[in-house]
Amino acid sequence: MNPTAVTYPSGALTSTGTVLHVADAGDGRTAVILDRTAFHPVDTAWPDQPADRGTLRWAGGEASVVDAVVGATEGGALLLGPDVPVRTGTEGWTFVVAHVVEGDAPTVGDVVDVEVDGGVRAALSAGHTACHLASLALDEALAGAWRKDVPADALGAPAFDALAIAESRILPDGSRDVYRIGKSLRRKGFDPAALDDLHDLAARVDGRLAEWIRAGGAVRIEADGPALADRRTWVCELPGAQARIPCGGTHVAALSELETATVGFELTPVEGGLQLVMTTTVAR
């Protein structure tokens, strides 16, 4: 089986592809593998952005796509979603987009028109772009909390987001990021006292987000190739800087598409340390 070529990194909402394989997806559902698709699937290893929603149409039939997941094979059986044991891009594996449908499904060789729900895509793209911006603004706001040198983020600030992130979820017009502040982060030099005033922290993050959004910089995805497993990079033009972050999701084409982005924080004690939750909300 050949890898799926994906067109969603360029913002495509429609595509036409040929059915390469059809598999049982469980619970009476069917997984349809196309050679080319505009559908964004949820990634197994880092499932931050939900799958697109939309429709498959072929001669004599159509079906709503209720989910889209990454599928992979090492030359044997096709594995889907949580059953994939490796990260997308692992050498020796072929990675595909599995469109999960209920009811009627096309058969191998059918030519299928793909149509993605533009409203769902737009809301998730706005949330994903704002998530990246908020992480960069948070790193900057916490730059003074480090007593040791640590790796830097895309703008040169100490990379709190990358070092502390435990979970990230893209939401329609927003995101929710969970950070773990435990012994490991403190040993790296982070001072949790920087989180004593969450109101001030949010105000500083919001101020930077407002500045970046007012500038309205262009956003794009650079891809090493068309295959699902090819490396992709989020590139955002900011005042006096360009941010580049590896990312397999979808995004707005310019920050001018966003009206505002604001954050809220919640800090709670957990075993071994603290948990910081940052919720980002977008207005368009």
Phi and psi in degrees as a GROMACS rama.xvg file:
@    title "Ramachandran Plot"
@    xaxis  label "Phi"
@    yaxis  label "Psi"
@TYPE xy
-84.7219  153.052  ASN-2
-67.3573  153.962  PRO-3
-77.1345  131.38  THR-4
-85.4623  132.444  ALA-5
-115.547  141.12  VAL-6
-113.787  -4.16185  THR-7
-63.5046  -26.0251  TYR-8
-58.869  -27.1893  PRO-9
-87.5235  -0.776298  SER-10
96.0576  4.75899  GLY-11
-62.2798  139.386  ALA-12
-111.244  -10.0903  LEU-13
-133.969  154.579  THR-14
-163.612  167.321  SER-15
-129.56  131.323  THR-16
-144.269  168.429  GLY-17
-106.882  137.532  THR-18
-70.1818  121.791  VAL-19
-94.8974  -30.3132  LEU-20
-161.622  147.397  HIS-21
-129.441  131.744  VAL-22
-135.299  157.57  ALA-23
-74.143  122.381  ASP-24
-99.915  5.90351  ALA-25
83.5233  159.254  GLY-26
56.2524  33.0482  ASP-27
75.1115  11.7873  GLY-28
-102.697  161.689  ARG-29
-125.262  138.552  THR-30
-100.958  122.092  ALA-31
-108.704  122.987  VAL-32
-105.068  123.168  ILE-33
-109.29  158.315  LEU-34
-76.3031  -17.8559  ASP-35
-152.892  137.184  ARG-36
-155.338  152.956  THR-37
-93.1221  -3.1328  ALA-38
-75.3877  132.678  PHE-39
-92.4689  121.676  HIS-40
-92.615  159.503  PRO-41
-76.9036  134.285  VAL-42
-82.5371  143.942  ASP-43
-75.2324  -44.8427  THR-44
-73.8881  -37.0829  ALA-45
-136.535  80.9676  TRP-46
-81.9491  58.9261  PRO-47
-77.7419  -43.0137  ASP-48
-101.26  126.821  GLN-49
-62.8299  163.529  PRO-50
-72.3165  153.758  ALA-51
-61.8309  163.581  ASP-52
-120.941  155.389  ARG-53
166.933  -152.427  GLY-54
-139.557  142.914  THR-55
-107.107  134.12  LEU-56
-129.679  136.357  ARG-57
-144.393  171.442  TRP-58
-57.0163  112.596  ALA-59
90.7639  4.20636  GLY-60
-168.937  167.016  GLY-61
-154.135  158.881  GLU-62
-150.795  141.775  ALA-63
-78.7775  136.677  SER-64
-87.7853  114.807  VAL-65
-92.7521  -13.2663  VAL-66
-165.712  160.409  ASP-67
-143.92  125.534  ALA-68
-129.809  164.131  VAL-69
-78.8849  133.277  VAL-70
-115.097  155.055  GLY-71
-151.31  148.91  ALA-72
-142.817  145.866  THR-73
-108.876  29.0847  GLU-74
103.351  -6.27194  GLY-75
-112.708  -134.263  GLY-76
-67.8921  150.055  ALA-77
-80.1983  127.932  LEU-78
-105.782  145.508  LEU-79
-124.88  140.969  LEU-80
52.5473  -126.29  GLY-81
-60.0864  -17.6383  PRO-82
-78.8805  -11.5986  ASP-83
-71.6691  119.819  VAL-84
-89.6962  0.683974  PRO-85
-130.354  163.648  VAL-86
-75.6273  147.567  ARG-87
-57.3713  127.438  THR-88
104.19  -5.84731  GLY-89
-59.1639  131.238  THR-90
-60.3044  139.501  GLU-91
92.5969  -9.23457  GLY-92
-108.708  150.239  TRP-93
-107.567  130.953  THR-94
-115.327  136.694  PHE-95
-135.842  163.106  VAL-96
-95.8617  123.602  VAL-97
-102.615  113.431  ALA-98
-86.7529  115.352  HIS-99
-93.5262  122.072  VAL-100
-126.374  157.764  VAL-101
-111.286  144.634  GLU-102
81.2304  -139.732  GLY-103
-59.7742  146.36  ASP-104
-143.204  150.995  ALA-105
-71.2724  170.004  PRO-106
-114.937  166.232  THR-107
-55.4226  130.929  VAL-108
97.9073  -18.2983  GLY-109
-65.0028  144.536  ASP-110
-92.7344  126.727  VAL-111
-121.719  132.481  VAL-112
-92.0301  130.606  ASP-113
-106.598  131.43  VAL-114
-130.674  118.656  GLU-115
-91.0333  142.669  VAL-116
-67.088  110.121  ASP-117
-66.5975  -32.4541  GLY-118
-67.5618  -44.2048  GLY-119
-63.5076  -45.3922  VAL-120
-59.9123  -45.9717  ARG-121
-61.2027  -41.7461  ALA-122
-66.5963  -40.7487  ALA-123
-71.0676  -36.7292  LEU-124
-64.4759  -41.8347  SER-125
-62.6221  -43.0651  ALA-126
-63.2394  -38.1548  GLY-127
-70.8877  -42.5576  HIS-128
-62.2734  -44.9465  THR-129
-63.5774  -34.0979  ALA-130
-60.5396  -46.744  CYS-131
-62.7848  -44.5144  HIS-132
-60.8836  -44.3573  LEU-133
-64.0392  -37.7304  ALA-134
-64.9631  -39.7239  SER-135
-68.0859  -40.4172  LEU-136
-67.1192  -36.8965  ALA-137
-66.2557  -44.6897  LEU-138
-55.2363  -44.6306  ASP-139
-64.3085  -43.577  GLU-140
-65.7078  -26.8148  ALA-141
-100.723  10.108  LEU-142
-58.7099  -32.5252  ALA-143
-80.6  0.428021  GLY-144
-89.1648  -1.35803  ALA-145
-101.076  132.926  TRP-146
-100.165  -6.81415  ARG-147
-131.824  160.619  LYS-148
-74.3517  134.592  ASP-149
-134.479  166.45  VAL-150
-55.7587  148.934  PRO-151
-97.4956  157.793  ALA-152
-86.8181  -169.659  ASP-153
-65.671  -16.9223  ALA-154
-110.804  6.29856  LEU-155
94.7289  -0.210102  GLY-156
-84.6817  155.201  ALA-157
-54.3369  133.279  PRO-158
-86.53  69.3776  ALA-159
-55.6133  -47.0613  PHE-160
-55.5075  -50.5926  ASP-161
-68.2862  -33.511  ALA-162
-81.7042  -26.1887  LEU-163
-111.223  -10.8011  ALA-164
-63.0676  133.397  ILE-165
-113.198  -31.6144  ALA-166
-157.981  141.548  GLU-167
-136.123  134.119  SER-168
-132.923  126.066  ARG-169
-85.0304  130.863  ILE-170
-116.437  162.056  LEU-171
-58.828  118.905  PRO-172
57.4473  41.1001  ASP-173
172.825  -172.228  GLY-174
-160.501  163.186  SER-175
-136.245  118.099  ARG-176
-117.191  132.859  ASP-177
-112.469  126.739  VAL-178
-116.141  142.581  TYR-179
-107.849  121.213  ARG-180
-112.881  94.5662  ILE-181
-125.922  -160.523  GLY-182
-61.2627  -39.271  LYS-183
-60.232  -44.9407  SER-184
-69.0362  -37.7927  LEU-185
-65.7031  -38.0186  ARG-186
-63.8675  -30.0867  ARG-187
-73.8755  -9.19587  LYS-188
112.412  7.19688  GLY-189
-82.9783  133.686  PHE-190
-100.338  109.934  ASP-191
-61.8414  -14.8345  PRO-192
-60.8375  -19.4207  ALA-193
-64.3444  -14.1299  ALA-194
-101.527  10.4774  LEU-195
-65.8326  -34.0896  ASP-196
-116.348  87.1142  ASP-197
-70.7132  -27.5059  LEU-198
-64.0129  -45.5942  HIS-199
-65.7132  -40.0535  ASP-200
-61.0748  -45.5478  LEU-201
-62.5001  -39.6052  ALA-202
-63.2569  -40.4318  ALA-203
-69.8422  -40.1951  ARG-204
-64.1321  -45.6108  VAL-205
-60.5777  -39.2117  ASP-206
-62.0963  -42.3326  GLY-207
-68.6104  -40.3895  ARG-208
-60.3252  -42.4071  LEU-209
-62.2687  -40.1624  ALA-210
-63.4393  -45.5456  GLU-211
-66.6186  -41.5275  TRP-212
-67.2669  -38.9969  ILE-213
-59.1608  -34.1997  ARG-214
-69.2266  -24.3943  ALA-215
64.7388  30.6444  GLY-216
-61.1033  154.478  GLY-217
-70.721  148.882  ALA-218
-128.928  138.936  VAL-219
-151.064  164.388  ARG-220
-112.379  123.81  ILE-221
-98.5468  129.717  GLU-222
-120.718  139.528  ALA-223
-72.2352  -18.0266  ASP-224
-176.266  -179.864  GLY-225
-86.2494  -11.9144  PRO-226
-73.67  151.12  ALA-227
-52.6988  -38.246  LEU-228
-85.3491  -5.22196  ALA-229
-67.9632  145.501  ASP-230
-66.4833  136.49  ARG-231
-128.806  148.062  ARG-232
-131.251  128.691  THR-233
-77.5676  127.215  TRP-234
-124.298  125.445  VAL-235
-131.552  128.776  CYS-236
-85.7109  117.032  GLU-237
-117.429  161.323  LEU-238
-55.7482  113.524  PRO-239
75.6898  6.77095  GLY-240
-157.147  160.554  ALA-241
-124.693  124.423  GLN-242
-96.0297  136.507  ALA-243
-132.884  120.231  ARG-244
-134.834  128.463  ILE-245
-57.3569  132.611  PRO-246
-162.552  136.52  CYS-247
-104.759  9.88037  GLY-248
-93.8742  -165.837  GLY-249
-113.31  156.651  THR-250
-148.942  164.18  HIS-251
-68.6225  165.027  VAL-252
-89.1185  -16.5287  ALA-253
-160.979  149.527  ALA-254
-67.348  -16.3548  LEU-255
-65.4901  -14.5025  SER-256
-75.8435  -13.5957  GLU-257
-101.518  140.298  LEU-258
-88.6728  -50.3887  GLU-259
-148.253  159.667  THR-260
-142.21  127.831  ALA-261
-131.403  158.062  THR-262
-123.137  157.125  VAL-263
-134.352  148.264  GLY-264
-122.811  148.248  PHE-265
-138.082  126.402  GLU-266
-117.364  124.76  LEU-267
-134.271  147.305  THR-268
-74.5011  140.147  PRO-269
-135.094  168.587  VAL-270
-57.6565  122.606  GLU-271
86.9894  1.88369  GLY-272
163.741  -137.848  GLY-273
-129.626  155.369  LEU-274
-120.76  124.405  GLN-275
-107.953  126.077  LEU-276
-111.429  125.665  VAL-277
-111.104  120.114  MET-278
-106.987  125.351  THR-279
-108.099  133.792  THR-280
-123.602  133.08  THR-281
-113.041  139.458  VAL-282
-113.642  136.745  ALA-283
